[in-house]
Amino acid sequence: MGSLASSLKQPTTLTTKLLCHSYEQEDVVDQKIYFEESCKPKCVKPLLEYQACVKRIQDDESGHKHCTGQYFDYWHCVDKCVGPKLFAKLK
């Protein structure tokens, strides 16, 4: 039983070669990037708020002002749109 357990933990050379070979032949496309691009137009309002904030603080030399909240609001909107589409593709 010990040899069976050890063989299950480590793939054989043949299995490793087959897995690597099959990955080399396929072009893997990150679906998330595609969905992000299609969702960005739906999040124009948070993007404009972020851009307005960046413009407002661009002359701040103290370093205390930032637009982190607006930045995360924008990406939250994009992620909220992407999530259902992406997980539907993964099923």
N, CA, C and O atoms as a GROMACS GRO file, in nm:
protein
  364
    1MET      N    1   0.081  -0.119   0.000
    1MET     CA    2   0.000   0.000   0.000
    1MET      C    3   0.085   0.125   0.000
    1MET      O    4   0.045   0.228  -0.054
    2GLY      N    5   0.202   0.118   0.060
    2GLY     CA    6   0.290   0.233   0.064
    2GLY      C    7   0.332   0.279  -0.074
    2GLY      O    8   0.343   0.399  -0.099
    3SER      N    9   0.356   0.184  -0.166
    3SER     CA   10   0.397   0.223  -0.301
    3SER      C   11   0.282   0.285  -0.378
    3SER      O   12   0.304   0.372  -0.462
    4LEU      N   13   0.159   0.240  -0.352
    4LEU     CA   14   0.043   0.298  -0.418
    4LEU      C   15   0.023   0.442  -0.373
    4LEU      O   16  -0.003   0.531  -0.454
    5ALA      N   17   0.036   0.466  -0.242
    5ALA     CA   18   0.020   0.601  -0.190
    5ALA      C   19   0.128   0.693  -0.246
    5ALA      O   20   0.099   0.808  -0.280
    6SER      N   21   0.251   0.645  -0.256
    6SER     CA   22   0.357   0.730  -0.308
    6SER      C   23   0.339   0.755  -0.457
    6SER      O   24   0.374   0.863  -0.506
    7SER      N   25   0.284   0.658  -0.529
    7SER     CA   26   0.263   0.680  -0.673
    7SER      C   27   0.149   0.778  -0.697
    7SER      O   28   0.148   0.846  -0.799
    8LEU      N   29   0.053   0.787  -0.606
    8LEU     CA   30  -0.056   0.880  -0.620
    8LEU      C   31  -0.012   1.023  -0.591
    8LEU      O   32  -0.066   1.118  -0.648
    9LYS      N   33   0.086   1.037  -0.504
    9LYS     CA   34   0.134   1.170  -0.468
    9LYS      C   35   0.220   1.231  -0.577
    9LYS      O   36   0.218   1.353  -0.597
   10GLN      N   37   0.297   1.148  -0.649
   10GLN     CA   38   0.387   1.200  -0.751
   10GLN      C   39   0.347   1.145  -0.887
   10GLN      O   40   0.339   1.024  -0.905
   11PRO      N   41   0.320   1.232  -0.983
   11PRO     CA   42   0.283   1.186  -1.116
   11PRO      C   43   0.400   1.117  -1.185
   11PRO      O   44   0.516   1.151  -1.162
   12THR      N   45   0.368   1.022  -1.269
   12THR     CA   46   0.472   0.954  -1.343
   12THR      C   47   0.528   1.046  -1.450
   12THR      O   48   0.468   1.148  -1.482
   13THR      N   49   0.641   1.010  -1.502
   13THR     CA   50   0.703   1.090  -1.607
   13THR      C   51   0.613   1.097  -1.729
   13THR      O   52   0.602   1.202  -1.792
   14LEU      N   53   0.549   0.985  -1.763
   14LEU     CA   54   0.460   0.982  -1.879
   14LEU      C   55   0.343   1.078  -1.859
   14LEU      O   56   0.308   1.153  -1.950
   15THR      N   57   0.281   1.075  -1.739
   15THR     CA   58   0.169   1.165  -1.711
   15THR      C   59   0.214   1.310  -1.719
   15THR      O   60   0.144   1.393  -1.777
   16THR      N   61   0.329   1.340  -1.664
   16THR     CA   62   0.381   1.476  -1.667
   16THR      C   63   0.405   1.521  -1.810
   16THR      O   64   0.371   1.634  -1.846
   17LYS      N   65   0.463   1.434  -1.893
   17LYS     CA   66   0.488   1.469  -2.033
   17LYS      C   67   0.358   1.491  -2.108
   17LYS      O   68   0.349   1.584  -2.189
   18LEU      N   69   0.258   1.409  -2.084
   18LEU     CA   70   0.131   1.424  -2.151
   18LEU      C   71   0.064   1.555  -2.112
   18LEU      O   72   0.009   1.624  -2.198
   19LEU      N   73   0.067   1.589  -1.984
   19LEU     CA   74   0.006   1.714  -1.939
   19LEU      C   75   0.078   1.834  -1.998
   19LEU      O   76   0.012   1.928  -2.043
   20CYS      N   77   0.208   1.832  -1.999
   20CYS     CA   78   0.284   1.944  -2.054
   20CYS      C   79   0.261   1.954  -2.204
   20CYS      O   80   0.248   2.064  -2.257
   21HIS      N   81   0.255   1.842  -2.271
   21HIS     CA   82   0.235   1.841  -2.415
   21HIS      C   83   0.099   1.900  -2.452
   21HIS      O   84   0.088   1.979  -2.545
   22SER      N   85  -0.004   1.862  -2.378
   22SER     CA   86  -0.138   1.912  -2.411
   22SER      C   87  -0.149   2.062  -2.384
   22SER      O   88  -0.221   2.131  -2.456
   23TYR      N   89  -0.081   2.113  -2.283
   23TYR     CA   90  -0.086   2.256  -2.255
   23TYR      C   91  -0.010   2.335  -2.360
   23TYR      O   92  -0.047   2.448  -2.391
   24GLU      N   93   0.097   2.277  -2.414
   24GLU     CA   94   0.176   2.348  -2.513
   24GLU      C   95   0.098   2.366  -2.643
   24GLU      O   96   0.120   2.465  -2.714
   25GLN      N   97   0.009   2.275  -2.675
   25GLN     CA   98  -0.064   2.282  -2.800
   25GLN      C   99  -0.179   2.381  -2.795
   25GLN      O  100  -0.219   2.433  -2.899
   26GLU      N  101  -0.234   2.407  -2.678
   26GLU     CA  102  -0.349   2.495  -2.665
   26GLU      C  103  -0.305   2.636  -2.629
   26GLU      O  104  -0.215   2.656  -2.547
   27ASP      N  105  -0.370   2.734  -2.690
   27ASP     CA  106  -0.348   2.873  -2.651
   27ASP      C  107  -0.446   2.904  -2.540
   27ASP      O  108  -0.567   2.907  -2.561
   28VAL      N  109  -0.394   2.928  -2.422
   28VAL     CA  110  -0.478   2.956  -2.307
   28VAL      C  111  -0.512   3.105  -2.308
   28VAL      O  112  -0.423   3.190  -2.313
   29VAL      N  113  -0.641   3.136  -2.304
   29VAL     CA  114  -0.687   3.274  -2.308
   29VAL      C  115  -0.752   3.305  -2.174
   29VAL      O  116  -0.839   3.232  -2.127
   30ASP      N  117  -0.708   3.413  -2.113
   30ASP     CA  118  -0.765   3.453  -1.984
   30ASP      C  119  -0.900   3.520  -2.010
   30ASP      O  120  -0.906   3.634  -2.058
   31GLN      N  121  -1.007   3.449  -1.977
   31GLN     CA  122  -1.142   3.500  -1.999
   31GLN      C  123  -1.172   3.623  -1.914
   31GLN      O  124  -1.252   3.708  -1.953
   32LYS      N  125  -1.107   3.634  -1.798
   32LYS     CA  126  -1.133   3.747  -1.709
   32LYS      C  127  -1.098   3.880  -1.777
   32LYS      O  128  -1.172   3.977  -1.763
   33ILE      N  129  -0.990   3.883  -1.849
   33ILE     CA  130  -0.948   4.006  -1.917
   33ILE      C  131  -1.052   4.045  -2.022
   33ILE      O  132  -1.088   4.162  -2.034
   34TYR      N  133  -1.100   3.947  -2.097
   34TYR     CA  134  -1.203   3.973  -2.198
   34TYR      C  135  -1.328   4.030  -2.132
   34TYR      O  136  -1.384   4.129  -2.180
   35PHE      N  137  -1.374   3.968  -2.022
   35PHE     CA  138  -1.495   4.015  -1.954
   35PHE      C  139  -1.475   4.152  -1.890
   35PHE      O  140  -1.567   4.233  -1.887
   36GLU      N  141  -1.354   4.178  -1.838
   36GLU     CA  142  -1.327   4.310  -1.781
   36GLU      C  143  -1.343   4.418  -1.887
   36GLU      O  144  -1.403   4.522  -1.860
   37GLU      N  145  -1.290   4.394  -2.005
   37GLU     CA  146  -1.301   4.493  -2.112
   37GLU      C  147  -1.447   4.516  -2.152
   37GLU      O  148  -1.486   4.628  -2.184
   38SER      N  149  -1.527   4.409  -2.151
   38SER     CA  150  -1.667   4.425  -2.189
   38SER      C  151  -1.749   4.491  -2.077
   38SER      O  152  -1.855   4.548  -2.104
   39CYS      N  153  -1.701   4.485  -1.953
   39CYS     CA  154  -1.773   4.543  -1.840
   39CYS      C  155  -1.733   4.688  -1.810
   39CYS      O  156  -1.810   4.761  -1.748
   40LYS      N  157  -1.618   4.729  -1.853
   40LYS     CA  158  -1.571   4.866  -1.824
   40LYS      C  159  -1.668   4.974  -1.869
   40LYS      O  160  -1.686   5.071  -1.796
   41PRO      N  161  -1.730   4.962  -1.987
   41PRO     CA  162  -1.826   5.067  -2.027
   41PRO      C  163  -1.946   5.079  -1.934
   41PRO      O  164  -2.011   5.183  -1.929
   42LYS      N  165  -1.977   4.974  -1.861
   42LYS     CA  166  -2.089   4.979  -1.768
   42LYS      C  167  -2.052   5.051  -1.638
   42LYS      O  168  -2.140   5.080  -1.556
   43CYS      N  169  -1.925   5.078  -1.620
   43CYS     CA  170  -1.878   5.140  -1.495
   43CYS      C  171  -1.819   5.278  -1.520
   43CYS      O  172  -1.719   5.316  -1.460
   44VAL      N  173  -1.881   5.352  -1.608
   44VAL     CA  174  -1.830   5.484  -1.646
   44VAL      C  175  -1.838   5.581  -1.528
   44VAL      O  176  -1.745   5.659  -1.506
   45LYS      N  177  -1.948   5.578  -1.453
   45LYS     CA  178  -1.963   5.674  -1.343
   45LYS      C  179  -1.850   5.662  -1.240
   45LYS      O  180  -1.789   5.763  -1.205
   46PRO      N  181  -1.820   5.541  -1.188
   46PRO     CA  182  -1.708   5.531  -1.094
   46PRO      C  183  -1.574   5.570  -1.156
   46PRO      O  184  -1.487   5.625  -1.089
   47LEU      N  185  -1.558   5.541  -1.286
   47LEU     CA  186  -1.433   5.578  -1.353
   47LEU      C  187  -1.420   5.730  -1.361
   47LEU      O  188  -1.313   5.784  -1.335
   48LEU      N  189  -1.528   5.798  -1.396
   48LEU     CA  190  -1.524   5.944  -1.402
   48LEU      C  191  -1.498   6.006  -1.265
   48LEU      O  192  -1.428   6.107  -1.254
   49GLU      N  193  -1.555   5.946  -1.160
   49GLU     CA  194  -1.530   5.995  -1.024
   49GLU      C  195  -1.383   5.977  -0.987
   49GLU      O  196  -1.323   6.065  -0.924
   50TYR      N  197  -1.325   5.865  -1.026
   50TYR     CA  198  -1.183   5.841  -0.999
   50TYR      C  199  -1.096   5.941  -1.076
   50TYR      O  200  -1.003   5.999  -1.019
   51GLN      N  201  -1.126   5.960  -1.203
   51GLN     CA  202  -1.048   6.054  -1.284
   51GLN      C  203  -1.060   6.197  -1.232
   51GLN      O  204  -0.963   6.272  -1.234
   52ALA      N  205  -1.180   6.235  -1.186
   52ALA     CA  206  -1.198   6.369  -1.129
   52ALA      C  207  -1.116   6.385  -1.001
   52ALA      O  208  -1.058   6.490  -0.977
   53CYS      N  209  -1.112   6.280  -0.921
   53CYS     CA  210  -1.032   6.284  -0.798
   53CYS      C  211  -0.884   6.299  -0.831
   53CYS      O  212  -0.814   6.379  -0.769
   54VAL      N  213  -0.837   6.223  -0.927
   54VAL     CA  214  -0.696   6.231  -0.966
   54VAL      C  215  -0.663   6.373  -1.013
   54VAL      O  216  -0.557   6.426  -0.979
   55LYS      N  217  -0.752   6.431  -1.090
   55LYS     CA  218  -0.729   6.568  -1.138
   55LYS      C  219  -0.727   6.668  -1.022
   55LYS      O  220  -0.646   6.762  -1.021
   56ARG      N  221  -0.818   6.647  -0.924
   56ARG     CA  222  -0.826   6.738  -0.809
   56ARG      C  223  -0.699   6.736  -0.725
   56ARG      O  224  -0.654   6.841  -0.677
   57ILE      N  225  -0.641   6.619  -0.708
   57ILE     CA  226  -0.528   6.608  -0.615
   57ILE      C  227  -0.392   6.610  -0.686
   57ILE      O  228  -0.290   6.591  -0.621
   58GLN      N  229  -0.391   6.633  -0.814
   58GLN     CA  230  -0.266   6.622  -0.887
   58GLN      C  231  -0.162   6.724  -0.842
   58GLN      O  232  -0.042   6.700  -0.860
   59ASP      N  233  -0.201   6.835  -0.784
   59ASP     CA  234  -0.103   6.934  -0.737
   59ASP      C  235  -0.070   6.919  -0.589
   59ASP      O  236   0.003   7.002  -0.533
   60ASP      N  237  -0.122   6.815  -0.526
   60ASP     CA  238  -0.095   6.792  -0.383
   60ASP      C  239   0.048   6.742  -0.365
   60ASP      O  240   0.083   6.633  -0.412
   61GLU      N  241   0.127   6.821  -0.297
   61GLU     CA  242   0.266   6.782  -0.273
   61GLU      C  243   0.286   6.718  -0.136
   61GLU      O  244   0.393   6.665  -0.108
   62SER      N  245   0.183   6.724  -0.051
   62SER     CA  246   0.197   6.668   0.083
   62SER      C  247   0.190   6.515   0.083
   62SER      O  248   0.246   6.450   0.172
   63GLY      N  249   0.123   6.458  -0.014
   63GLY     CA  250   0.110   6.313  -0.020
   63GLY      C  251  -0.001   6.258   0.066
   63GLY      O  252  -0.017   6.136   0.076
   64HIS      N  253  -0.079   6.346   0.130
   64HIS     CA  254  -0.186   6.302   0.218
   64HIS      C  255  -0.315   6.272   0.143
   64HIS      O  256  -0.396   6.190   0.188
   65LYS      N  257  -0.336   6.335   0.031
   65LYS     CA  258  -0.458   6.313  -0.045
   65LYS      C  259  -0.439   6.194  -0.138
   65LYS      O  260  -0.331   6.173  -0.193
   66HIS      N  261  -0.546   6.118  -0.156
   66HIS     CA  262  -0.538   6.002  -0.244
   66HIS      C  263  -0.677   5.971  -0.299
   66HIS      O  264  -0.777   6.024  -0.252
   67CYS      N  265  -0.682   5.885  -0.396
   67CYS     CA  266  -0.807   5.846  -0.461
   67CYS      C  267  -0.829   5.696  -0.451
   67CYS      O  268  -0.892   5.636  -0.538
   68THR      N  269  -0.778   5.637  -0.347
   68THR     CA  270  -0.788   5.493  -0.329
   68THR      C  271  -0.933   5.447  -0.326
   68THR      O  272  -0.966   5.345  -0.387
   69GLY      N  273  -1.018   5.518  -0.256
   69GLY     CA  274  -1.159   5.479  -0.246
   69GLY      C  275  -1.227   5.478  -0.381
   69GLY      O  276  -1.300   5.384  -0.413
   70GLN      N  277  -1.203   5.580  -0.461
   70GLN     CA  278  -1.264   5.588  -0.594
   70GLN      C  279  -1.207   5.479  -0.686
   70GLN      O  280  -1.279   5.423  -0.769
   71TYR      N  281  -1.079   5.451  -0.671
   71TYR     CA  282  -1.015   5.347  -0.751
   71TYR      C  283  -1.080   5.212  -0.721
   71TYR      O  284  -1.115   5.138  -0.813
   72PHE      N  285  -1.094   5.182  -0.593
   72PHE     CA  286  -1.155   5.054  -0.556
   72PHE      C  287  -1.303   5.049  -0.590
   72PHE      O  288  -1.355   4.942  -0.622
   73ASP      N  289  -1.372   5.162  -0.584
   73ASP     CA  290  -1.513   5.166  -0.628
   73ASP      C  291  -1.525   5.128  -0.775
   73ASP      O  292  -1.615   5.053  -0.813
   74TYR      N  293  -1.436   5.180  -0.855
   74TYR     CA  294  -1.437   5.148  -0.999
   74TYR      C  295  -1.415   4.999  -1.022
   74TYR      O  296  -1.490   4.935  -1.096
   75TRP      N  297  -1.311   4.943  -0.959
   75TRP     CA  298  -1.282   4.801  -0.982
   75TRP      C  299  -1.385   4.710  -0.917
   75TRP      O  300  -1.407   4.598  -0.964
   76HIS      N  301  -1.449   4.754  -0.812
   76HIS     CA  302  -1.559   4.678  -0.753
   76HIS      C  303  -1.674   4.666  -0.854
   76HIS      O  304  -1.733   4.560  -0.869
   77CYS      N  305  -1.704   4.776  -0.921
   77CYS     CA  306  -1.808   4.776  -1.023
   77CYS      C  307  -1.773   4.679  -1.136
   77CYS      O  308  -1.857   4.600  -1.179
   78VAL      N  309  -1.649   4.684  -1.182
   78VAL     CA  310  -1.605   4.594  -1.290
   78VAL      C  311  -1.612   4.449  -1.243
   78VAL      O  312  -1.665   4.363  -1.315
   79ASP      N  313  -1.560   4.421  -1.125
   79ASP     CA  314  -1.561   4.283  -1.073
   79ASP      C  315  -1.702   4.230  -1.052
   79ASP      O  316  -1.728   4.112  -1.076
   80LYS      N  317  -1.791   4.316  -1.008
   80LYS     CA  318  -1.930   4.275  -0.985
   80LYS      C  319  -1.995   4.234  -1.117
   80LYS      O  320  -2.076   4.142  -1.121
   81CYS      N  321  -1.960   4.301  -1.224
   81CYS     CA  322  -2.011   4.268  -1.357
   81CYS      C  323  -1.945   4.141  -1.411
   81CYS      O  324  -2.011   4.058  -1.472
   82VAL      N  325  -1.816   4.126  -1.389
   82VAL     CA  326  -1.739   4.014  -1.443
   82VAL      C  327  -1.773   3.883  -1.374
   82VAL      O  328  -1.781   3.779  -1.440
   83GLY      N  329  -1.793   3.885  -1.244
   83GLY     CA  330  -1.810   3.764  -1.166
   83GLY      C  331  -1.908   3.663  -1.223
   83GLY      O  332  -1.869   3.550  -1.251
   84PRO      N  333  -2.034   3.700  -1.242
   84PRO     CA  334  -2.131   3.602  -1.293
   84PRO      C  335  -2.095   3.548  -1.431
   84PRO      O  336  -2.116   3.430  -1.459
   85LYS      N  337  -2.042   3.632  -1.518
   85LYS     CA  338  -2.005   3.589  -1.652
   85LYS      C  339  -1.888   3.491  -1.648
   85LYS      O  340  -1.888   3.390  -1.719
   86LEU      N  341  -1.790   3.521  -1.564
   86LEU     CA  342  -1.673   3.437  -1.556
   86LEU      C  343  -1.705   3.301  -1.496
   86LEU      O  344  -1.661   3.199  -1.548
   87PHE      N  345  -1.781   3.298  -1.388
   87PHE     CA  346  -1.811   3.171  -1.324
   87PHE      C  347  -1.906   3.086  -1.409
   87PHE      O  348  -1.905   2.964  -1.397
   88ALA      N  349  -1.987   3.148  -1.492
   88ALA     CA  350  -2.070   3.072  -1.585
   88ALA      C  351  -1.984   2.999  -1.687
   88ALA      O  352  -2.018   2.888  -1.728
   89LYS      N  353  -1.873   3.060  -1.728
   89LYS     CA  354  -1.781   2.997  -1.823
   89LYS      C  355  -1.702   2.884  -1.758
   89LYS      O  356  -1.664   2.789  -1.826
   90LEU      N  357  -1.677   2.893  -1.628
   90LEU     CA  358  -1.597   2.792  -1.559
   90LEU      C  359  -1.673   2.665  -1.533
   90LEU      O  360  -1.612   2.560  -1.511
   91LYS      N  361  -1.803   2.671  -1.534
   91LYS     CA  362  -1.882   2.551  -1.503
   91LYS      C  363  -1.877   2.450  -1.614
   91LYS      O  364  -1.939   2.344  -1.603
   0.00000   0.00000   0.00000
